[in-house]
Amino acid sequence: MAELLAGAASQAPVVLARGSEQFSEIANDSREVVGGELFVALRTATGDGHSFIREAHARGATGFLVERPVDDLVPWARADWAGPRPTVVKVDSCRRALAEWASLRLAQSELVVITGSLGKSTAQAALVPAWAAASGGPVLGNGDRNDPLGIPLALSAGPARPRRVVLEVVAANQLEESLLLRMLRPRVWCVTSTSDAEALYWRSPAALAELLARLAPAGAVVVRPMADPWLERAFHQRHQVTFGALGSGADVEVGELDSDPTWPRPWRCRVVIRGVSWDVPSRLHLTVTQTAWGGALGSLIALGLDPAPAVAALSTVGALPGRLSLLPGLGGGMVLDDSVDATPLSVALAGRALLKLPGPHLAVVGSAPWQSALGSGIRVVALDEHGDRRSESWAGPRVEALASITEAVALAEPVLAEGGSVLVKGTAGQRLERLTARLAGPGMPLLRQERGRRLVGFRSPRRPTWVEVDLLGLAANVAAMVAELAPVPLMAVVKADAYGHGASQVARTALASGAQWLATATLAEAAQLRGAGLDAPCLVLGYTPPGQVAEAVAMGLVITVFDLEVLAALEEAADRADSRARAHLKVDTGMSRLGVAPEAVGPFVAEAQTLAHVDLEGIYTHFRKGQDAASARQQLARLLAAVGAGEGQGHHFRLRHAANSAAWHHLPESRLDLVRSGGEMLGLVTGDGRRRQPVLSFKTTVAQIHDLEAGAFVGYGDTFRAPGPMRVATIAVGYGDGFRRGPANWGSVLIRGQRHPLVGDVSMDLAMVDVSNDPAVSRGDPVVLIGRQGAEEVTAEEVAARLGTINYEVVTQILARVPREVAVPE
């Protein structure tokens, strides 16, 4: 407490409440509080940490650093509060207060800062044991907490007066730069690289070098790579120690003794320090070894220490999680996890590392235009969960496009089973450690496994209103259905953009999870799937006009027919294309919607028998009430009679189908040769009341808070007037997104795990919510329109009941301007 107040003196600290004087460490994520922490309420572009003070207190935080009074947010301010009261300190800026506290904590430390565009983390991991070996004392590092916020958090978990400290540092903008200048006064400033700077935070290698020179204190010794012209120019007037490859003339030279290092097995590495050499084994890739060992040993020279005792310690340093980390694959093979980030140089390095492992070689990369850097001899697939790009438009050779983790797993498993190797490579935002976890199995060291990081997902929705689609939940639903239906195949119905869930990603996941067919309502929907590279059998369930059948034939689609004119057009188009068209005959068995009458099937089939280019392979119908076994049984009997009529013409239907999501449970004999399902696989409640795991969540964000006086109007048309003082949140969703205005609206939404009622009329782009019962609600808080938040849930079925419709209409009416994002599970 005293150290905090002293360190934050320039930020006008005011003790609002005094309780605990000691804290276990500093935390900024309420989900990671376990007890005894000082919780820092940070304001960010997406939210306000003051909103989470109550949660942090409930989880055991005993102190709070805030930027405004919080009595309206906390339980201990009540007169009847009987528990212990925490410490609350108000400052002008929490970020600046933490930076100045960190500067105070580091005041007596020997400090080495490691920075640059690539290789910082492994260089830090190498320097910590090397410095300990050279000095005979403990060394504190900061792991990957490397920005101006993470550094104080890391320091708070260490000793109060650390003697030796190694900090990995990044600065992404001017604010972070200024905070680092307040915080750091190192003896040694180690720069690993400026390569690929423009692919990360900085405009160019020159701009990065200039920034690093500006941040480095005047008295610090600079450690840098020998062959970097940008750093040489930026630091030409500074005391320097250099590192490089064997024969480079650098102060520290690192290289291989063998012409072809045996990585991933330890390989013989030669270290030369100012003419003295050592031969030691390395467990890192050659390029990583040169940067990490060179930076570490160069830093020891800059500190005035004898590096000789440290050389042996470097051989114990292995790959960090997500940084060319080699893991055993489930069922055999090797997984090369390089999911920390992706730049052109790091992609090329990962490709070279992959080719040193046993083949066949598969690289699963995030959607970025650098796949060509992987080189030849590698099968490359791009995982594009958001569907923002098409592989044809990316630089380099054409790559296969995947839409889900599940699909990537299905592709990688045979490679691993064959004893091959799979590279996982992506940016931080793509979170491909989720794929590594599926391929390498439980217990393996992975990136970003803190609870808060797993939950936050590291995604920036393209709007503050979005739909989250749980593709893992979808995969589990489909796999369960496929197992229950076996040996009858499943047709995944993805019409109406997969019921609003995103057709391409749902179709890919369904096929990867065992579905064998797809179905759409229109030709345009089917064309979208073909354009996404999906070539599975696809039935167009709706009406295809005669003028469009040629396009259907060209794409290899299966067309529903019930009209002789369409049948004739199909024959003509297939004849012209010198191909054979596939069709399924729709029979109207009692719905009076589409289809030929059962008694007309015989003549229709007789006509089809005369056509040389049409394969009438299937016949099907739709049930009016699939959940009603008696009704469905009558319709099934009519369909089977129609099948008999076709067979009477000498025709054999290879595929007969009738069952939908409800019928195949209640009338097992309706499964026939194929079962169609849409709503059930998506976790929507079916006609018989069953629900598998829900796949869709609909979310938005609090945009503004209004504290209203009695009589204030809310929204258009003066339809609502505040009956007394009240607090209203404006949320960033409206009827232009499919959030219904009338004749009835949603009723309520979830904010901070509680239901809050809508007030006033819903506008096209905005809606208003009464949040008077929760003063902690603030701008940036997530709002759940459909889905779960805490213990509460709003279901599509609940919304449908309020709107007087069905769940299918609710989700399909979420409009296209609402982006579909892939949910990142905990």
HELIX and SHEET records of a PDB file:
HELIX    1   1 ALA A    2  GLY A    7  1                                   6    
HELIX    2   2 ALA A    9  GLN A   11  5                                   3    
HELIX    3   3 SER A   30  GLU A   32  5                                   3    
HELIX    4   4 GLY A   49  PHE A   52  5                                   4    
HELIX    5   5 ILE A   53  ALA A   58  1                                   6    
HELIX    6   6 PRO A   75  ALA A   77  5                                   3    
HELIX    7   7 CYS A   94  ARG A  105  1                                  12    
HELIX    8   8 LYS A  120  SER A  135  1                                  16    
HELIX    9   9 GLY A  150  SER A  156  1                                   7    
HELIX   10  10 GLN A  174  MET A  183  1                                  10    
HELIX   11  11 ALA A  197  ALA A  199  5                                   3    
HELIX   12  12 PRO A  205  LEU A  215  1                                  11    
HELIX   13  13 PRO A  229  ALA A  234  1                                   6    
HELIX   14  14 LEU A  286  ALA A  302  1                                  17    
HELIX   15  15 ALA A  308  LEU A  314  1                                   7    
HELIX   16  16 PRO A  344  LEU A  355  1                                  12    
HELIX   17  17 GLN A  371  LEU A  374  5                                   4    
HELIX   18  18 SER A  391  SER A  393  5                                   3    
HELIX   19  19 ILE A  405  ALA A  417  1                                  13    
HELIX   20  20 ALA A  428  GLN A  430  5                                   3    
HELIX   21  21 GLU A  433  ALA A  440  1                                   8    
HELIX   22  22 ARG A  451  VAL A  456  1                                   6    
HELIX   23  23 LEU A  471  LEU A  485  1                                  15    
HELIX   24  24 LYS A  495  GLY A  500  1                                   6    
HELIX   25  25 ALA A  503  ALA A  512  1                                  10    
HELIX   26  26 LEU A  523  GLY A  531  1                                   9    
HELIX   27  27 PRO A  546  GLN A  548  5                                   3    
HELIX   28  28 VAL A  549  ALA A  554  1                                   6    
HELIX   29  29 LEU A  564  ARG A  576  1                                  13    
HELIX   30  30 PRO A  598  ALA A  600  5                                   3    
HELIX   31  31 VAL A  601  ALA A  608  1                                   8    
HELIX   32  32 ALA A  629  GLY A  648  1                                  20    
HELIX   33  33 ALA A  663  HIS A  666  1                                   4    
HELIX   34  34 PRO A  668  ARG A  671  5                                   4    
HELIX   35  35 TYR A  716  ASP A  718  5                                   3    
HELIX   36  36 TYR A  735  ASP A  737  5                                   3    
HELIX   37  37 ALA A  796  LEU A  803  1                                   8    
HELIX   38  38 ASN A  807  THR A  812  1                                   6    
SHEET    1   A 5 VAL A  14  ALA A  17  0                                        
SHEET    2   A 5 THR A  87  LYS A  90 -1                                        
SHEET    3   A 5 GLY A  63  VAL A  66  1                                        
SHEET    4   A 5 LEU A  38  VAL A  40  1                                        
SHEET    5   A 5 ILE A  26  ALA A  27  1                                        
SHEET    1   B 9 LEU A 140  GLY A 141  0                                        
SHEET    2   B 9 ARG A 164  GLU A 168  1                                        
SHEET    3   B 9 GLU A 110  THR A 115  1                                        
SHEET    4   B 9 VAL A 188  VAL A 191  1                                        
SHEET    5   B 9 VAL A 221  PRO A 225  1                                        
SHEET    6   B 9 GLN A 240  GLY A 244  1                                        
SHEET    7   B 9 VAL A 252  GLU A 256  1                                        
SHEET    8   B 9 TRP A 267  ILE A 273 -1                                        
SHEET    9   B 9 VAL A 276  SER A 282 -1                                        
SHEET    1   C 6 SER A 325  PRO A 328  0                                        
SHEET    2   C 6 MET A 334  ASP A 338 -1                                        
SHEET    3   C 6 SER A 421  LYS A 425  1                                        
SHEET    4   C 6 HIS A 361  GLY A 366  1                                        
SHEET    5   C 6 ARG A 379  LEU A 383  1                                        
SHEET    6   C 6 GLU A 400  LEU A 402  1                                        
SHEET    1   D 5 GLU A 792  VAL A 794  0                                        
SHEET    2   D 5 PRO A 782  GLN A 789 -1                                        
SHEET    3   D 5 LEU A 696  LEU A 708 -1                                        
SHEET    4   D 5 TRP A 466  VAL A 469 -1                                        
SHEET    5   D 5 ARG A 820  VAL A 822  1                                        
SHEET    1   E 8 LEU A 655  HIS A 657  0                                        
SHEET    2   E 8 VAL A 614  TYR A 620  1                                        
SHEET    3   E 8 ALA A 581  LYS A 586  1                                        
SHEET    4   E 8 VAL A 558  VAL A 561  1                                        
SHEET    5   E 8 CYS A 538  VAL A 540  1                                        
SHEET    6   E 8 TRP A 517  THR A 520  1                                        
SHEET    7   E 8 LEU A 490  VAL A 493  1                                        
SHEET    8   E 8 VAL A 675  SER A 677  1                                        
SHEET    1   F 6 GLU A 792  VAL A 794  0                                        
SHEET    2   F 6 PRO A 782  GLN A 789 -1                                        
SHEET    3   F 6 SER A 748  ILE A 751 -1                                        
SHEET    4   F 6 GLN A 754  VAL A 759 -1                                        
SHEET    5   F 6 ALA A 767  ASP A 770 -1                                        
SHEET    6   F 6 MET A 726  ILE A 731 -1                                        
END                                                                             
